[in-house]
Amino acid sequence: MTQTQLTGTFQITNWQETPYSENDTGAKQSLAIISQQYSGDLEGISELRYLMSYQPDGTAQFVGFETFTGTIHGQAGTLVLQHQGQFVAGVASSMFSIVEGSGTSELATVKGEGSFTTAEHGQAAYQISLS
């Protein structure tokens, strides 16, 4: 079975975060609703929701689901990505997988996993391996 490697960037276009639990140590949990614009092998937009857990030292762990709407190499549809990531020393990174069965239209059978690491100004580079 051949794997296809996808690369590109996304830009965060909107970030709304609401804490739902905080304590005196500086730890907190929040819900972040984020919009993004993709370019590269993925072209389109996404909306994602992260549940975030911040530690007193400013680091954070997060999990979430992202719905991508757009094209992969010209094939159109939607996909859902499941994230598990962290925020350390000002850098966010995540490992994610495409939720099996979540694709629509021409992306209905797409499977794979990937990662991203943020750069400056809300932009991140992504890598995805399709199987």
N, C-alpha and C positions, 0 to 999 in steps of 0.2 A: 504494500500500500504506500503510495507516494504522499508525502506531506508538502503542503504549500505554505511558505513563509510570507506573512503580510507585515508591512511596516508603515509607519507614518507618524503623524502627530495629532493631538487634539488640543483645543483651546477651551478653557472654562469660560463660558459666557455669562453665567449667573450662579451665585452661591447664596442660599438662604439657610442659615443654621439656627436651630432653636434648642437650647438646653432643656432637658426634662428632669434632670436630677443633678444636684450640686452639693458638695460638702465643704467643711471648713478647711480641708487640706489643699483645696484647689482642684481636686479631682471632680470630673463631671461627665455626664453622658448627654449626648445630643443627637438630634436628627438633622441631617443636612440634605437639602434638595438642590440638585446641581444640574445645570444645562451645559452641554458641550457641543462643539463643532469639530467634526473629524475631517482630516485631509490625508492624502496618501492612498494606500490600497483600499482603505475604507473612506468613502465620501458620504457625509451626511451629518445628522444631529443625534444627540441622545439626551435622555433624562435619567438621572440616577438618584437613588436614595441610599444614604449611608447612615447606619447607626454607629456612632463614634463614642469611644470611651477614652477620655483624657486622664492622664496621670498627673500628679502634682508637679513633676519635672517638665511638663509641657509636651511630652510624647503622647501619642495616641495609637490605639488599635481601632480598626473599623471593618465592618462587613456591610454588604449591600447588594442591590440588584440594579442593573442598568439596562434600559431599553434603547437599542440602537435602531434608527430608521435611516435607510439610505441604500448605498450600493457597495458591493465588493467586486472589483474587476468588472463593473458594468451590470452585475446581477442585482436586482432590486428586491427589497423586503425589509423585515425587521428581525432582530435577534435579542435575546436576553442574556446578559453576562452576569455571573455571580462572582462577587469580589471578596477577597480577604486581604487586608493591607495594614500598613502602619505609617505613622508620621513621626520621623526622628530627625533631629538636627535640621529642621526646616525643609526636609525632603519627604514627599509622600511617594509610596510605592505600593503596588498591589499585584497579586497573582489572581488571575480570574479564569473562569471556564465558561464556555457557551452552554447554557442550559439546554440539554438534549430535548428535542421536541418543541422548542420555543420559537424556531424560525418560521417565517411566513413567506409566501410567494416563491420567488426564485432562490431564497435563502432557507427554505424549509428543511433541507437535509444537511445544513452546515454544522460541523462539529469541530471542536478544537479548544485550545487554551492559550493563555498569553499572560503578558505582564506590561506594566508601565512604570515609569519613574518620572516625576515632575522635574521641570526645569524652572526658569524664572517666569514671572508674570502669568502664572496659571496655565502654562503650556506644558505638555508632556509628550514623550515619545512612547509609542506602543510597539510591541512585537506580538504577533499571533501565529501559532502553528495550527493550520487546519489539517484534519485527518480524514 
